[in-house]
Amino acid sequence: MRIAILALEGLFDTGLTVALDAFAIANRFSTLQMGGTPRFEVSIVGVRKKVRTGQGFSIPVQAITPELKPDWVIVPALGTGTPELLVPALARPDIRQAKAQLLAWHAEGAQIAASCIGTFVVAEAGLLDHRAATTTWWLAPLFRQRYPNVLLDESRMLVPTDIGVTAGAAMGHLDLTLWLIRKASPELAALVSRYLLADIRTTQAPYIIPNHLAQADPLILRFERWARDHLKQGFSLQQAAAALATSARSLQRRCQAVLGKSPLDYFQDLRVERAQSLLHGSGMDIDAIAAEVGYIDGATLRTLLRQRLGRGVRELRADLR
């Protein structure tokens, strides 16, 4: 498999190095332990002759030539973790060149992979329009605003589509690389996964901090504060809208536009976050925790936690020890 990693100025160092290390380990196992040949031909390419990472390291890049015919192109994240830094970065000349190159590679049959903020570059090229995708969870509101035609679900860690695959935040680069290795050889991916003490994760949901998402919009931030104050009482859309001096319809629309979910779904996110905190930081039993977040008994809360986080109460308590 021919892999081209598209290095852009100010890229996220870990995103690049974790992919390079995982592919190198896969090639070593493929050669030494499985008696084969290296499965991955990896090159670092760029629209500039030299690229500096977000931490200031200079990395040489291979020039993009007509002879370069990758099977997969990986776009690592930029080291611009806030909207204030990211939006101007996306207007840079090298990003415009990268977008054109991604379109050219795609037209030639290459698959496109991106993780974290790298997904913004792919979305800028229009390649994610009308397709499912994920991105770094804390920039999901900006992603929705900027790319309304993308079917975003930031709770997912990996989203394959016909044009390639997108992955979630930061260490999602490792999940992405393991996914690509698994496409070549599930056995090889299992070896690399065990060597790195890493498995492919299916969801970002346990890592999402609802308050960070609420910061993207004044109305949503006020709704988040109201919701936290009313977890015990339970959810009422009409009461929430009245308290925020808006209409229920406006609150519904704003939550959908910013968060990609209904006010009730966001209220449930806050319940899950509070319940996780109590599971970790208190000696309360599940029924008492359920009462703190507005449920009559623990059974309903158990179901919600399993549904949202993919783990039961016993597993969550074990994870937090």
N, C-alpha and C positions, 0 to 999 in steps of 0.2 A: 504494500500500500504506500503510495507516494503522498507524503504529507508536506504541505507548505504552511508554515506559521508566518502570518502577516504581521510583522513587527512595526508598530507605529510609535512615534515620538511620545515619551512619557508613559509608556506602557507599565502595567502593574507587574512588578518583578516576579512575584510568586506565581502569577498566572503563567508566565513564560517558563520559568524554571521547573515548576511541577510537571508541566507537560513534557519538557525535554527529559527530565529524570525518569518519568514513567515509561516513555518510549524507549529510552536507553536500557532500562531494566528489562523491558519486554524483549528487546532484541538480544540481550545477553542470555536470558532464559531460553529463548527460542533456539539459540545456537548451541549453548553448552548443555542444557538439561533436557531439551526435547529433540536434540539431534538434527535440527533443521538449519535453516538460514535465517538471517535477520528479516523480520516481517515488515519493518517500517523504514522507509527512506525519508528521513526528516531533513528539511532545509528551512532556514530562517530567511525570509525574503522581505523586501521593503521597497517603498517608493522613493526612499532616500538611500544614499550610500552608507550612512551611519546613523544609528538611532541611540538616543539616550533614554534609559529607563526612568521610571518615576523616582528611583533612589539615586539617580545621577550616574549610573554605570553606562559606559559606552559599549555597544555591541555591534560587531560587523554584520552586515546583511548581504545576502546574495541579490544581485540585480534581477529584476523580472524581465525575462526574455521570452520570445515566442516559443522557444524550445521547452520552457518550463510547463509541464502538463500534469498538475497535481490531481490526484483522485479526491483528496480532501484539502480544504483550506481552513485553517483555524485562525480566528481573530481573537487574540487575548484582550483582556480588559485594558482600558486606559486607567492611569492612576489618578482619575478625577472623580472623587467619590461624592461630590455634592453638585446640585444643579448649577450653582454659581460658577463652578469650574468646568463642568461638563458642557454646558450649552455653548460657550465660546469655543471650546476645543473642537466641537463638531463642525464648526465653520472654518477650520484651518484648511489651507491648500492641500496638505498631505492627506487629510481625511477625504477631501473631494476626489483626489487621485485614487485613494484606496477604494472608494465606492465604485468608481468606474472600472477598476480592475476586478473587483468582486463580480460585477455584472458580466464582464468579459469571460472570467473563469466559469461562471455559472452557465453562460451560453455555450461554452465548450464542453459542458458535461460534468464539471467539478461539483462536488457537494460542499456546502458551506457550514462550518461549525463555529459557534461563538459562545462565550461564557461571560457572565457578569456584565460589565459595561461594554464589552465587545459586542453585545447584542444590539446596542444602540447604533453602531456603525453599520451592521447588516440591515437594520430597520431603516436607516437613512438612505440606503441604496434601494429601498422599496421591495426587497426580497422577502420580507415577512408579511406583506400586505395580504389580508384575507387568509392568513395561516395562523395556527396556534403557535404560541411561543411563551417562553419564560424569560426572566431577566433578574438582575439583582433586586432583592425584595424592597430595599429602602428607597429605590428610585422608581418603583412601579407607578406612583402617581404622575411623575414627569413623563414616563414612557407612554402612559395612556393619553396624556394631553398631547404629546408630540406625534404619536402614531395611532390615531383612532381606528385605523383599519386593521390593526393587528389584534388577533384574538388572544389577549394576554391572560395568563394564569400564573402569577408569581408564587403560588403555593407549590408548584411543581419544581423539581430539581432538573429534570431532563425532559425536553419535548422534541421528539423526532418528527420531521415532516418530509415532504417530497423533495425539498431543496437542501435538507441537511438536518442539523440539530441545534437547539439552543439549550444553554444550561444556566443554572442559578449563580448566586453571589460567590465571589472570592474563591473559596476552595472548591466551588463547583467546577473549576478548571480540572481538578483531579477526577471528579465524577465523569466529566466529559471525556477525558483521555482514557479512562478505564472503559467507558462505553465504546469508544473507537477500537480499543484493543480487543474487546469482546466480540466485535463484529468480525475481526480477523480470526480469533480463536478464543472460545469461551474458556478452554483449559489454560491458555496463556494468561488471560485476564484474571483467572482465579489465583494463579501463582503470583502475579504482580500485586494483586489486592492483598494477599496474605503477607507479602514481603513489606508492603508499605503500611500494614495495619489499617487498611481502608477498604470500605465497601461502597458500591454505588448506592447513593441514597435516592429515594423516590420523591422526597418532599422537602421543601424549605420551611414548612409551616411551623415546626417547633422553634425556629430561630427568629421568626418575625416578631418585631416589637411594634404593637399597634400604635403607640404614641408617636413613633417616628413617622408613620404613614400619615397620621393626622396633621402633622406640622405643615403639610403641603397646602392646606386650605383653611382659611379662618373659620368658616362655618363648621367644617369637619372637626377642627380643633375644639370648638365650643361644644359640639355634639359629644366628642370623646370625654370631655370633662363632665358633662351632664350624665353620660352613661356610667362613668365610674362612680358617681355619687348615687346612682340608682340601681346598682347591681342587685342589691337585696330585694328591692321592690319589684323587679322584673321589668320587661320592656313594654312600652306603649308608644307607638309612633306618634299618635296625636299629642300626648303629653310632651314628648321630646320636641316636636315642632313648635308647640305653644311656648315652651320654655325658651326656645331659641328665637322666638319672634319671626317664624317663617311658616310656610305651609308644609303639610306632610308631603305633598307632591314635590315641592322644591327640595326638601331634605332627601327624598328618595333619589331624585335625579342627580343631586350633587354627590351623594355617596357612590352612586353608580359611576359617575364620571371620574371621580378622584380615586376611589378605592376598588372599583370593579365589582362591588357587592352592595347588597341592600343594607339599610340601617340595622335591621335585625341580625344579619350575618356579622356585621362589625361588632354589635353588642355581644354576640356569642364569642367572638374573638377575645373580647375583654374578659368575659367570664372564664374562658380557658386560661388566659394569662394569669388572672387572679387565683384560679384554682391551682395552677402549677406552683405559684409562689407559696400558697398555703401548704401544699403537699411537701414542699421543701423546707419551709421556715417555721412550721408549727407542728405540734403533736396532735392536731385535730384529726378525728376520724372522717371518713368520706361523707357521712351524713351531715356532720357539722360544717364541713367545707361547702357542701351543696347549699346549705341554708345561707351561707355568706354570699353566694353568687345567685341567689334567687330561685333555687329549686327546693321542692318539698322533701325529696329524698335523694340518696346518693345514686340510685340506679340510673336516673336520667343523666346525671353528670358523668357517670361512667361511660354511658353511651356517647355523649358529646366528646369526651376526651378521646375515646377510641376512634370516633369518626374523624376528628380534626387532626389528631397527632399520630394515629396508627399504633397507639400503645395503650395498655390498660393501666390502672392505678398502681398495681404492684410493680410493673415495669418502670413507670415514671418515678416512683420512689427510689427504685434501685438505681436508675440513671443519675439521680441527683445526690447520691451518697458520695 
